[in-house]
Structures are given as structure tokens and as C-alpha cells.
Amino acid sequence: MVYRFRSFNWNEAISAGDVKMRACVIGGGIGGLATAIRLINRGWNVDIYEKEGKIGGRALSCKLEEYEKLIRKFEMKLLFSEPDMEEIRQMEGYKIDLGFHLIGGGKRGACVRLLREINANVNFIGSRLGFIGESIDYPILKAGDKIAMLPRILQLLLTRKSKIEEMKKISIDEMIRRYGRGKMKLVLELFPRLITTVNDLSKISAGETFFAQRELLGGDPVIYPEGGLEVMAGEMVKYIDAKGGKIFLNKEVERIVIEDGIAKGVEVDENFKEYDAVVSTIPVQHLFHIADKKEFPNEWVKYITSLKGTGSIISYHAFRELDKELLNKSFVFIERNTGFEGNDVVGMIDFKMHHGSGVAPKGKFIVQSYAICTPEEARDKDKAEKLAEIIEKNLEKLLPNYRKNMEWCIHAAIWHLDGVAKTIDNEKPSVATPIKNLYLAGDCVESKGVGINCAADSSRLVVEAVEDRG
Ligand SMILES: Cc1cc2nc3c(=O)[nH]c(=O)nc-3n(C[C@H](O)[C@H](O)[C@H](O)COP(=O)(O)OP(=O)(O)OC[C@H]3O[C@@H](n4cnc5c(N)ncnc54)[C@H](O)[C@@H]3O)c2cc1C
């Protein structure tokens, strides 16, 4: 085996089987694991370095006793809980994720597609979405609504790709002015916000939203993995192990070593490790904590450090009893004229976490909820608490007197939900950087979907970019 830099075509060499190129992936979240899988499948030797002691990154599940310690590592803070965390920590048999987690696009999303490709053993609970309005509607769109909206929806969803490119410059606000009548208006007010986790409709691109929807036509809109979010990363790890990839936990990459515009490797534990490609999945705005900004063009540094993420307030409520009619369903709400950015706040309340899905003790139920906000609003204690109240107000509509059966609740704020918000004024970077052999992956880059899907799909773009540069 040969392991060094050379000036011949990587792809030819790899497919001839006479050389193993070595890649280093920084970060063991969904983006890093997915990238490792795809590179391994293309014949690369891959090492993953994860600075924490657990794999999964932000797609992490934990016991209640670990929760407070873990969230501090991921740009989150606890707002309040009932009873206090000291008491909640003692409650056994519960498993929660870092925060509200459902996967958009159901089984058509990039993450599930990748899991299928590696024959992962994960079962998902899927559902449609209900709406908490004057009354509770499940699903939001009844057959009659769909028939009334069908011609317009089909026209938008089946638009030619070139037209979608044009539509990328049009905001959803503008779309509502043009097409927003009756239920169609509600759909345009809700779904683009849910798809992007941004409330401000003037910042959401119509093309981006319809492109995302078109890709996912026909699946369950939201799904949750049985056994909790961590089973997805767990299955990816099994595959990587079986294929000879190496995962190093508690290993922080201290520096990406760049010389003459080429990434040569990384420094870990003060040792230099040489690689043919380096893929970073850390929050892109933090890239220059481990890479010398002098090596990059000034304009690119300015652009990357100016990129904004998304935020939200997330809540967990645990119950001793629950109306069985709600089990496994998801509901969305829109709280109007709140004074938050975008004026209306959209959120979701979900009933897929319970003893049946393996994340709560026998006979117990967890309800997970979130309300969208900006990272700045998530950091502001008063605003964050106001959003937690909005969540509880909507929960009460679904579960009147919910406190009677409530065992505990936790409210937290996150100001790094999605690495880079998918908005008109905040264009996501491509996976290739100005430095040869250095790539970006994860939910910060311009791949399809948001959150977990964006992170998983970025792996496809990294492989394409690596092979393009070959
Ligand atoms: C509270 C919350 C709720 C969310 N809800 C949803 C949802 O409902 N649906 C959805 O699709 N998405 C949701 N997301 C987003 C989703 O979790 C992320 O998009 C996805 O997990 C990102 O994966 P990633 O690999 O890009 O990044 P990460 O998971 O952040 O992985 C990056 C990894 O890099 C590691 N790292 C950082 N620096 C270094 C270093 N120097 N050396 C080595 N390792 C390093 C980190 O520890 C981390 O493990 C939510 C996120 C949060 C926090």
C-alpha cells in the first residue's frame, strides 16, 4: 500500500485497487459518519476524530442524569425544569435527545436513504402533521383541501428546475402575496418555517422550500427512530467498524495543517497526522479556531464568519397517562403577532417518544416540543421563557389540565440548531473550500434539506467534490 501525496489521478488509482487514500473526518456527528461511510465505500481509508466521549454529535441521546452536562457542550442552556433538575436526575428509565428531534421528509430523507443503503437495522415511527388552531385538525390537510389546492401545488412542485433556480430569489412572503388564499395561505405560512426553522418569511427562499418539498413528495412528513436518536449513529458506527474505518473518541483536532494552499493533515495530541483529504464537520463559523485564517482568502474568511445558524426553544414533558388518540402523532402551531423576528412563531408538539418506542419506562410517555426563534432570541432569557410559555399554552390545547398527569418537564434553549440557516441572505457554503484537500460537511453546507438530512446529504457532495479534484 502507498499512502503519500502524488500527482496522479486518485480515482483511477483507487479503482485500480493499488492505492489507499487516507481521509480524516473531524467530528463524529451524522455529517461526519455519513461522509466516512461514503468515502469508505469509494475505497478510502478513513479516520474519524471526535472530541467528546460519545458519538452522534448533536443527534445525541442520553439519560436524564447526563443531560445538563451534555447540553453545555452544544451551545444550549437549561431554562427551567419542574421539579428541579436534582430531582429529575434521579428518575430512571428515561432516554431523551439533546433536544426536540424529528426527521423531516420521512423515509425519503437523505439520512434514512443512507441508513437503508448500509442495511441498518432501524425502525421508524412516522406520522402526518395536525394543526392546533381554533380546533384541533388532524391531519392539517383533509382530502377536500388537497383537491382544492392540487392544481396550484402541482404547478409549484412540478416546476422545471430552471424555474426553481429563479424562484430561489423570491421570498415566501412574496409567494403568499401571489398565491396565498384560504388553506394555501396557512400551508405557505407553516411549512416553509418548519422546513427551514426560520420564522421570518421574508428571509425564506420559495425555490429552496419547493425544491425540498418536491424531493420528498409522498413520504410521512416526520419520523422518529425507535430506541431514540442515538440508534442511527450507532448503526453507522457498526458499518464503519465493519469496513475498517477508525473512530477515535475524546480526540480533539487541535489544528488543520495547511501548507502552500494544501491541507496536509491534522494535529491531534500535539502529533501531526498526514492525510490526503481533511473533512471538517465542526460548526463552520468555528473553522478558524483550528485552521489558520491567514491561509484563506480574506473574503472567504469574512463570508464564513458572518454565517448565521438557527435557534429554538425545546421542551420535554413526561406523563404518567396520555390520551391514546394522540399517540405517535405530531401537531404544529402558529402563534401570531408575538413580536419575535417574523412576528409569528411556529412550533411543533410531538407524541412519538414513549415506552412503546423504547425511550420511557413502562407505562410512561414523553412529549417533545419546540418553538422556532433566532439564535439571539434563544440566548435572551426573557424571550426564551416567553417561547416556553407559548409551547405550554399550545400543549394545554391538546392536553387540557396536562399538569395533573405530568411527572416532570425540562425547557432548554439552543442557539446552534442548524449550522447555517437556509435563508436568502445567508447562502450556505459549498463543500469545497479555497484550500486544496480541505472540505466541509455537516448541516452547515449547501446540501439538500435541513438538520440531520442536510448533514447526511453533505456526504454525497463531499465525495463528488473529492472526485472532481482528483
Ligand atoms: C436541540 C436540537 C434540536 C434539533 N432538532 C432537529 C430536528 O428536529 N430535526 C433535524 O433534522 N435536525 C435537528 N437538529 C439539528 C441536527 O441535530 C443537526 O443538524 C445534526 O445532528 C448535525 O450533524 P453534524 O454532523 O453536521 O454536526 P454535529 O452533530 O454538531 O457534529 C460535529 C461534531 O464535531 C465534534 N467536534 C467539534 N470540534 C471538534 C474538534 N476540534 N475535533 C474533533 N471533533 C470536534 C463535535 O463534538 C460534534 O460531535 C437539532 C439540533 C439540536 C441541537
The ligand as a Tripos MOL2 file, in Angstrom:
@<TRIPOS>MOLECULE
LIG
   53    58     1     0     0
SMALL
NO_CHARGES

@<TRIPOS>ATOM
      1 C1        -31.7190   20.8140   20.3040 C.3       1 LIG1
      2 C2        -31.6210   20.4350   18.8840 C.ar      1 LIG1
      3 C3        -32.7550   20.0500   18.1860 C.ar      1 LIG1
      4 C4        -32.6740   19.6810   16.8390 C.ar      1 LIG1
      5 N1        -33.7930   19.2400   16.1810 N.ar      1 LIG1
      6 C5        -33.6810   18.7190   14.9330 C.ar      1 LIG1
      7 C6        -34.7870   18.0960   14.2840 C.ar      1 LIG1
      8 O1        -35.8740   18.0020   14.8370 O.2       1 LIG1
      9 N2        -34.6000   17.5920   13.0230 N.ar      1 LIG1
     10 C7        -33.3920   17.6730   12.3920 C.ar      1 LIG1
     11 O2        -33.2680   17.1910   11.2530 O.2       1 LIG1
     12 N3        -32.3320   18.2710   12.9720 N.ar      1 LIG1
     13 C8        -32.4510   18.7870   14.2410 C.ar      1 LIG1
     14 N4        -31.3690   19.3550   14.8520 N.ar      1 LIG1
     15 C9        -30.1400   19.5160   14.0690 C.3       1 LIG1
     16 C10       -29.3540   18.2110   13.9600 C.3       1 LIG1
     17 O3        -29.1430   17.6610   15.2250 O.3       1 LIG1
     18 C11       -28.0430   18.5730   13.3020 C.3       1 LIG1
     19 O4        -28.3040   19.1970   12.0690 O.3       1 LIG1
     20 C12       -27.1480   17.3750   13.0060 C.3       1 LIG1
     21 O5        -27.1100   16.4830   14.0830 O.3       1 LIG1
     22 C13       -25.7920   17.9700   12.6730 C.3       1 LIG1
     23 O6        -24.8400   16.9720   12.3900 O.3       1 LIG1
     24 P1        -23.3610   17.4220   12.0130 P.3       1 LIG1
     25 O7        -22.5940   16.1850   11.8390 O.co2     1 LIG1
     26 O8        -23.4040   18.4260   10.9350 O.co2     1 LIG1
     27 O9        -22.8310   18.2540   13.2730 O.3       1 LIG1
     28 P2        -22.6210   17.7780   14.7890 P.3       1 LIG1
     29 O10       -23.6200   16.7660   15.1710 O.co2     1 LIG1
     30 O11       -22.5460   19.0200   15.6200 O.co2     1 LIG1
     31 O12       -21.1840   17.0600   14.7420 O.3       1 LIG1
     32 C14       -19.9940   17.7670   14.8080 C.3       1 LIG1
     33 C15       -19.1070   17.0120   15.7830 C.3       1 LIG1
     34 O13       -17.8180   17.5940   15.7540 O.3       1 LIG1
     35 C16       -17.2650   17.4700   17.0450 C.3       1 LIG1
     36 N5        -16.1530   18.4040   17.1160 N.ar      1 LIG1
     37 C17       -16.1950   19.7650   17.1640 C.ar      1 LIG1
     38 N6        -14.9590   20.2710   17.1710 N.ar      1 LIG1
     39 C18       -14.1080   19.2170   17.0940 C.ar      1 LIG1
     40 C19       -12.6780   19.0990   17.0350 C.ar      1 LIG1
     41 N7        -11.8710   20.1780   17.0370 N.pl3     1 LIG1
     42 N8        -12.1450   17.8500   16.9690 N.ar      1 LIG1
     43 C20       -12.9280   16.7370   16.9450 C.ar      1 LIG1
     44 N9        -14.2820   16.8080   16.9990 N.ar      1 LIG1
     45 C21       -14.8560   18.0290   17.0630 C.ar      1 LIG1
     46 C22       -18.4380   17.7840   17.9510 C.3       1 LIG1
     47 O14       -18.2400   17.3040   19.2730 O.3       1 LIG1
     48 C23       -19.5780   17.0700   17.2240 C.3       1 LIG1
     49 O15       -19.7720   15.7640   17.7180 O.3       1 LIG1
     50 C24       -31.4290   19.7450   16.1880 C.ar      1 LIG1
     51 C25       -30.2840   20.1390   16.8770 C.ar      1 LIG1
     52 C26       -30.3680   20.4560   18.2150 C.ar      1 LIG1
     53 C27       -29.1140   20.8210   18.9510 C.3       1 LIG1
@<TRIPOS>BOND
     1     1     2 1
     2     2     3 ar
     3     2    52 ar
     4     3     4 ar
     5     4     5 ar
     6     4    50 ar
     7     5     6 ar
     8     6     7 ar
     9     6    13 1
    10     7     8 2
    11     7     9 ar
    12     9    10 ar
    13    10    11 2
    14    10    12 ar
    15    12    13 ar
    16    13    14 ar
    17    14    15 1
    18    14    50 ar
    19    15    16 1
    20    16    17 1
    21    16    18 1
    22    18    19 1
    23    18    20 1
    24    20    21 1
    25    20    22 1
    26    22    23 1
    27    23    24 1
    28    24    25 2
    29    24    26 1
    30    24    27 1
    31    27    28 1
    32    28    29 2
    33    28    30 1
    34    28    31 1
    35    31    32 1
    36    32    33 1
    37    33    34 1
    38    33    48 1
    39    34    35 1
    40    35    36 1
    41    35    46 1
    42    36    37 ar
    43    36    45 ar
    44    37    38 ar
    45    38    39 ar
    46    39    40 ar
    47    39    45 ar
    48    40    41 1
    49    40    42 ar
    50    42    43 ar
    51    43    44 ar
    52    44    45 ar
    53    46    47 1
    54    46    48 1
    55    48    49 1
    56    50    51 ar
    57    51    52 ar
    58    52    53 1
@<TRIPOS>SUBSTRUCTURE
     1 LIG1         1 GROUP 0 **** ****
